[in-house]
Amino acid sequence: MSRKVIITCAITGSVHTPSMSPHLPITPDQIADQAIAAANAGAAILHLHARDPETGFPSPEPAVFDQFLPRIKSATDAVINISTGGGMTMTVKDRIRAAKQAAPEMASLNMGTMNFGLFPALAGRSDWKHDWEPKFLEDSRDFVFKNTFADIETILADLGDANGTRFEFECYDVGHLYTLAHFVDRGLIKGPIFIQFVLGVLGGIGADPDNLAHLKRTADKLFGDQYQFSVLGAGRHQMPLATMSATMGGHVRVGLEDNLYLRKGELAPDNASQVRKIREVLDGLSLEIATPDEARTMLGLKGADQVAF
């Protein structure tokens, strides 16, 4: 029997702004519709952020999440993964509010403080739908994403220990793997460990095959057979690095949070189109996709009946 590959789809995120694509889901209904379609296309895990329905600005408000989480849960069997990365203007306390209230099966957890530069997206664009967009991007030139050791301890306790939520550990550089190992060594994180290698964000490791191989070698050294990994390649690197991940024994992540395009010069019409595209790649590699329940077993999740929405 061939091994199963988990497809994660990151539906909207907080990096791209509404002017960049008319297909980026903004409202709760749009987020729910696209998440459900992505699950129907084969995504076992749905990685979710929220946005202000009027402006598209990233929102930490549990009340906004409440407008789409129950609908997605009732319409799919997908694992729901709520971001704790939030958005650039949010405090750590803000970023974990929705996940703390919803007690999802999974939440993301960025394994370190880092520069997070979005300002290159300003180049060549002047047709902004909202006044906040260019300022939001420009402000990232002087922005530091904060997740200190104390912050990580708080998130592990408030979401993991209190709610039984397990984590997608987002590692944007090699040092983040050593931070993760530190918490494993202290007994604050137990297996199975699910690592998301993130490549191509300005401030993190570059989107290069050699860098991905180095991340994998380092994780093998630190965690042995006690972890599963997936790969997020930002922008045009999404499909090449996802394909490389699959050939290396890993899982894959797609979605409009990470990349707005389906191919060069063609905006993706929705998240499901990217799920279908990576499914074609996996099929060509003779790899089967994991169902949500198979993903739950692989990652040791508590089950959809244990969430609070």
C-alpha positions in Angstrom: 0.0 0.0 0.0 1.4 3.4 -0.9 1.8 6.0 1.8 -0.8 8.7 2.3 -0.1 12.4 1.8 -1.9 15.0 3.8 -3.1 18.1 1.8 -3.4 21.2 3.9 -5.2 24.2 2.3 -4.6 27.7 3.7 -7.7 29.6 2.7 -7.1 33.3 3.1 -4.3 34.2 5.5 -3.3 37.7 6.4 -0.4 38.4 4.0 -2.2 39.1 0.7 -4.6 42.1 0.5 -7.9 42.4 -1.4 -6.5 44.3 -4.3 -4.1 41.5 -5.2 -6.8 39.1 -6.4 -10.6 39.3 -6.8 -10.6 35.6 -5.8 -9.1 36.0 -2.3 -11.9 35.1 0.2 -12.8 38.0 2.5 -16.3 37.6 4.0 -17.3 34.7 6.3 -19.4 33.3 3.5 -16.6 33.4 1.0 -14.2 31.8 3.5 -16.7 29.1 4.2 -17.6 28.4 0.6 -13.9 28.2 -0.5 -13.0 26.0 2.5 -15.8 23.6 1.9 -14.9 23.4 -1.8 -11.2 22.8 -0.9 -12.2 20.0 1.4 -14.4 18.5 -1.3 -11.4 18.7 -3.7 -9.2 16.7 -1.3 -7.8 18.9 1.4 -7.7 17.0 4.7 -6.7 20.1 6.8 -8.1 23.6 6.4 -5.8 26.3 7.8 -8.0 29.4 8.7 -7.6 33.1 9.4 -10.4 35.7 9.5 -10.9 39.1 7.9 -13.0 42.1 8.5 -15.9 41.4 6.1 -16.1 45.1 5.0 -12.4 45.9 4.4 -10.6 42.6 4.2 -8.2 43.7 7.0 -7.0 40.7 9.1 -9.2 40.1 12.1 -8.6 38.3 15.4 -12.2 38.5 16.5 -13.8 35.2 17.6 -17.1 36.6 16.5 -15.9 36.6 12.9 -14.6 33.1 13.2 -17.9 32.1 14.6 -19.6 33.1 11.4 -17.7 30.4 9.3 -16.3 27.7 11.7 -19.7 25.9 12.4 -20.7 26.0 8.8 -17.4 24.4 7.6 -17.6 21.8 10.3 -21.2 20.8 9.5 -20.4 20.6 5.7 -17.1 18.7 5.8 -15.1 16.2 7.8 -11.9 18.2 7.4 -9.6 19.0 10.2 -9.9 22.7 11.1 -6.6 24.4 12.0 -6.9 27.9 13.3 -4.0 30.3 13.0 -2.2 31.7 16.0 0.0 33.8 13.6 -2.9 36.2 13.1 -1.9 39.4 11.4 0.8 42.1 11.6 -1.0 44.5 13.9 -2.2 41.9 16.5 -0.7 41.2 19.9 0.0 37.6 21.0 -3.1 37.8 23.2 -5.2 38.9 20.2 -3.8 36.2 18.0 -4.8 33.3 20.2 -8.3 34.5 21.2 -10.2 32.6 18.4 -8.3 29.3 18.9 -8.6 29.6 22.7 -12.4 29.9 22.4 -12.9 27.4 19.6 -10.6 24.7 20.9 -9.9 23.3 17.4 -8.2 20.0 16.7 -5.2 22.0 15.4 -3.7 25.4 15.5 -0.6 26.8 13.9 2.4 27.9 16.0 5.3 29.9 14.6 8.5 28.8 16.3 10.2 32.1 16.7 10.4 35.9 16.5 11.4 37.1 13.1 11.4 39.9 10.5 8.4 39.4 8.2 8.7 41.6 5.1 5.6 42.1 2.9 6.7 45.5 1.4 8.1 44.1 -1.9 4.4 43.5 -2.9 4.1 47.3 -3.2 6.1 47.3 -6.4 4.2 48.1 -9.6 0.8 48.5 -8.0 -1.2 51.7 -7.4 -4.8 50.5 -7.8 -5.6 49.8 -4.2 -9.2 49.0 -3.2 -8.7 50.1 0.4 -6.5 52.8 1.9 -5.1 50.4 4.6 -3.4 48.1 2.1 -0.3 50.1 1.0 0.3 51.2 4.6 0.0 47.7 5.9 2.5 46.4 3.4 4.9 49.4 3.9 4.8 49.0 7.7 6.2 45.5 7.4 9.5 47.1 6.6 9.9 47.9 10.3 7.8 45.0 11.7 9.0 42.1 13.9 6.7 39.1 14.3 6.9 38.3 18.0 6.9 34.8 19.3 9.3 34.6 22.2 10.0 31.5 24.3 7.5 32.9 26.9 4.9 33.4 24.1 5.4 29.9 22.9 5.1 28.5 26.4 1.8 30.5 26.8 0.3 29.2 23.6 1.3 25.6 24.3 -0.3 25.9 27.8 -3.5 27.8 26.8 -4.3 25.9 23.7 -2.5 22.6 24.0 -2.7 21.7 27.7 -6.1 23.4 28.3 -7.9 22.4 25.1 -6.1 19.4 23.7 -5.3 21.3 20.5 -2.3 20.0 18.6 0.0 22.1 16.5 1.2 22.8 13.0 4.7 23.9 14.0 5.7 26.5 11.4 9.5 26.7 11.0 10.7 29.5 8.9 14.4 28.8 9.4 16.8 26.2 10.8 16.9 27.9 14.2 13.2 27.3 14.6 13.8 23.6 14.5 16.2 23.9 17.4 13.7 26.0 19.3 11.1 23.2 18.7 13.7 20.7 19.9 14.2 22.7 23.1 10.5 22.4 23.9 10.4 18.7 23.1 13.4 18.2 25.4 11.6 20.0 28.2 8.6 17.7 27.7 6.3 20.6 26.7 5.7 19.1 23.3 5.1 15.4 22.7 4.8 13.4 19.5 3.7 12.9 16.9 5.1 16.3 15.9 3.8 18.0 12.7 6.3 20.5 11.2 5.5 22.9 8.4 8.7 24.0 6.7 8.1 27.5 5.5 10.3 28.8 2.7 10.3 32.0 0.7 9.0 34.6 3.3 11.3 37.6 3.4 12.9 37.3 6.8 13.0 33.5 6.8 14.9 30.9 4.8 14.9 31.2 1.0 12.8 29.0 -1.2 15.6 26.8 -2.5 15.7 23.0 -2.9 19.0 22.9 -1.0 17.4 24.8 1.9 14.5 22.3 2.0 16.9 19.4 2.0 18.9 21.0 4.9 15.7 21.6 6.9 14.8 17.9 6.4 18.3 16.7 7.4 18.2 18.9 10.5 14.8 17.7 11.6 15.8 14.1 11.0 18.8 14.6 13.3 16.7 16.3 16.0 13.5 14.3 15.9 14.3 11.0 14.3 11.1 9.2 13.4 8.9 11.1 15.8 7.8 13.7 13.4 5.8 14.3 10.1 6.6 17.3 7.9 4.8 19.3 5.3 6.1 22.1 3.0 4.8 25.6 2.4 6.6 27.3 -0.5 5.6 31.0 -0.8 4.4 32.4 -4.1 5.6 30.8 -7.3 7.6 28.3 -5.2 4.4 26.7 -3.9 4.0 23.8 -6.4 7.7 23.0 -7.0 8.4 22.7 -3.3 5.2 20.8 -2.5 6.2 18.4 -5.2 9.7 18.0 -3.7 8.1 17.5 -0.3 6.0 14.6 -1.6 9.0 13.0 -3.2 10.9 13.3 0.1 8.2 11.5 2.2 6.4 14.7 3.3 3.0 16.3 3.1 1.9 19.4 1.1 0.3 22.7 1.7 -1.4 24.9 -0.9 -3.9 27.7 -0.8 -4.4 31.4 -1.5 -2.8 32.4 1.8 0.5 31.3 0.4 0.2 31.9 -3.4 -2.5 33.7 -5.5 -1.6 32.0 -8.8 -2.4 28.7 -10.4 0.3 29.0 -13.0 2.5 31.9 -14.3 0.3 34.8 -15.2 -3.0 33.1 -14.2 -4.7 33.9 -10.9 -6.1 30.9 -9.1 -9.9 31.2 -9.3 -10.3 29.7 -5.9 -8.5 27.5 -3.3 -10.0 24.3 -4.7 -8.2 24.8 -8.0 -4.8 24.6 -6.2 -5.9 21.5 -4.3 -6.9 19.8 -7.6 -3.6 20.8 -9.1 -1.5 19.3 -6.3 -3.7 16.2 -6.4 -2.8 15.7 -10.1 0.9 15.9 -9.1 0.5 13.4 -6.3 -1.4 11.1 -8.6 1.4 11.3 -11.1 3.8 10.3 -8.4 1.5 7.3 -7.6 0.8 8.8 -4.1 -2.6 8.6 -2.5 -4.1 11.5 -0.5 -5.0 11.1 3.2 -8.6 11.4 4.3 -9.3 13.7 7.2 -9.6 10.7 9.5 -6.4 9.3 8.3 -4.7 12.6 9.0 -6.2 12.6 12.5 -4.6 9.2 13.1 -1.2 10.2 11.7 -1.1 13.4 13.7 -2.7 12.2 17.0 -5.6 14.6 16.9 -8.5 14.6 19.4 -11.3 14.4 16.9 -13.9 16.8 15.5 -16.4 15.9 18.3 -14.0 17.5 20.8 -14.0 21.1 19.5 -16.1 24.0 20.9 -17.9 25.1 17.7 
